[in-house]
Amino acid sequence: ADLRIAVLGVGMMGAFHADALATRVKGATVTVVNDFAADKAAEVAARIGARVVADPFEAIADPEVDAVLIATPGAAHAGQVQACLDAGKPVLCEKPLTTDIASSYALVQAEAKLDRPLVQLGFMRRFDAEYVTLHDLITSGGLGNPLLVHCTHRNPTVPEHFNSEFMIRDSVVHEVDVARFLLDEEITSVQVLRGVATSAAPEGTNDPMIVVFETTSGRLVTDEIYVRSGIAYEVRTEVVGEAGSAMIGLDQNLVRTTTDGRWGGTITPGFVERFGQAYDTELQRWVAAAKQGTIDGPGVWDGYAAVAVCEAGVQAVRTGEKVPVVMEARP
Ligand code: ISE
């Protein structure tokens, strides 16, 4: 039988997931849709043949719901994820896990009381074929000891509310998870360098910024975050090891020569073109795992670590200092 899913929050990401679950993903049926905006919920529900449940907690508890996908605003996550744990239902939660370190750690502890993980985080890059290849190359020793990770994260444009702190919490959070995934260790400090801002940035917003992370063993990770490049969606990662280096994020760029004697290529305009496959794989594997009552991907600890690092990152933006990441013990 299909896994019956409630989608909470059908803004851009939730509607994107609801459509994917209803069309491309096998073995899944969205039975319930919930959103703060009743008209938006009704529209998506009608499109995919689901039922609207106006209260998110009723949606989680609904007898026709086996698993829950959370794409509501971050401030709603703590209560909704806890309700999924209470109901024993697997949940795929979009970032952030919660909006503060303490509530994220409370979820880590709550899940640790169960006999199996139930909370998966929507860090979809872990399902991107190129990131998986890079990860395998590192773990198989192909690059020797990895010394440095260089990340580039550019968006063509973003809404006005993307200020420096939001850029850390919403955009840099992906590189936080990538660095932890690739190097298989925690991030211990964050420093943010603010240079000249693009004239496209609102007053007071540092766009671009260079973020520098240190890891437990002392490795360095850099991230250029530039969300108003005006060009395209460019996400690249290079790992420099003692036995060579490898870079991903270029192969979606078709290189071609033209009769006028020039060469060039195309770059992905947005996240759907760049990470569409990763989202589909993420959802398909989550559905398969949720049918077994569990998850298959980054978990509650990864969500907690990301919140802790981003919190330090926000402090680093404010102070200009190198800020240590404060984390509790892993249960
Ligand atoms: C956004 O929230 C995302 O998740 C995108 O992947 C990222 O590129 C963008 O910068 C974020 O703000």
Boltz pocket constraint, residues with backbone or C-beta under 6 A from the ligand:
constraints:
  - pocket:
      binder: B
      contacts: [[A, 154], [A, 155], [A, 170], [A, 171], [A, 174], [A, 227], [A, 271]]
      max_distance: 6.0
